[in-house]
Amino acid sequence: IEPAIPLTGIETTICAYFVDACDWALRTFACEAGPDYIDGNPYDRDVGPAQIDIHLHDWRFHANPYELGENMRVARELYAERGAAPWPVCGF
């Protein structure tokens, strides 16, 4: 049996918000934002690891949408409401 690969700090935070869907969230957000989960384009309208459309969901954010915890809080809210639908390319 091989040991599990330890989670990075970002992955630990993602999984804290998606306890019941950790594997799904890690795969989806790595697909959305890249394998390091960091959104590399500051001019894009989709922000953070969850690549949330800031123009569509700006009302959901209570703090900086680029902050990991805030991005995950809103992603979890979207997931609770709509499942994987907000991530049609990477979420299935």
C-alpha positions in Angstrom: 0.0 0.0 0.0 1.4 3.3 -1.0 1.0 6.3 1.3 -1.5 9.0 0.4 0.0 12.1 -1.2 -0.1 14.8 1.4 -2.4 17.7 0.6 -1.0 21.2 0.1 -2.3 24.1 2.1 -4.6 25.1 -0.7 -6.0 21.6 -1.1 -6.5 21.4 2.7 -8.6 24.6 2.6 -10.6 23.4 -0.5 -11.3 20.1 1.3 -12.4 21.9 4.5 -15.2 23.5 2.5 -16.0 20.4 0.5 -15.7 17.7 3.1 -18.3 15.5 1.4 -16.9 16.2 -2.1 -13.2 16.7 -1.6 -12.0 14.6 -4.5 -14.6 16.2 -6.8 -13.5 19.8 -5.7 -9.8 19.1 -6.1 -10.3 17.7 -9.6 -12.7 20.4 -10.7 -10.8 23.3 -9.4 -7.4 22.0 -10.7 -9.1 21.7 -14.1 -10.6 25.2 -13.8 -7.6 27.2 -12.5 -4.7 24.9 -13.2 -2.9 22.3 -11.2 -1.7 24.7 -8.5 -5.3 26.1 -8.1 -4.0 29.6 -8.7 -6.0 31.8 -11.1 -3.2 33.2 -13.2 -5.1 35.9 -15.1 -6.0 38.9 -13.0 -8.0 40.4 -15.9 -10.3 37.5 -16.3 -13.9 37.7 -15.0 -13.7 34.2 -13.5 -11.7 34.4 -10.2 -9.9 32.1 -7.8 -9.5 28.3 -7.8 -13.3 27.8 -8.4 -13.2 30.3 -11.3 -16.4 32.0 -10.1 -17.8 34.6 -12.6 -17.4 37.8 -10.6 -19.8 39.7 -12.7 -22.6 37.2 -12.3 -21.9 36.4 -8.6 -20.5 39.7 -7.2 -23.4 40.0 -4.8 -22.4 36.7 -3.1 -19.0 37.9 -2.1 -18.6 39.5 1.4 -14.8 40.0 1.0 -12.1 39.8 -1.6 -13.2 37.1 -4.2 -9.5 36.2 -4.8 -9.0 35.3 -1.1 -9.1 31.5 -0.9 -11.5 31.1 2.0 -14.0 33.6 0.4 -13.7 31.9 -3.0 -14.4 28.5 -1.4 -17.3 29.9 0.7 -19.0 31.1 -2.5 -18.1 27.9 -4.4 -19.6 25.8 -1.6 -22.8 28.0 -1.7 -23.1 27.5 -5.5 -22.4 23.7 -5.1 -25.1 23.5 -2.4 -27.6 25.3 -4.6 -26.8 23.7 -8.0 -24.4 20.8 -7.6 -21.8 20.6 -10.3 -23.8 22.7 -12.8 -21.8 26.0 -12.3 -18.7 24.1 -13.6 -20.1 22.6 -16.8 -16.7 21.7 -18.4 -14.7 20.6 -15.4 -17.3 19.6 -12.8 -18.6 16.4 -14.3 
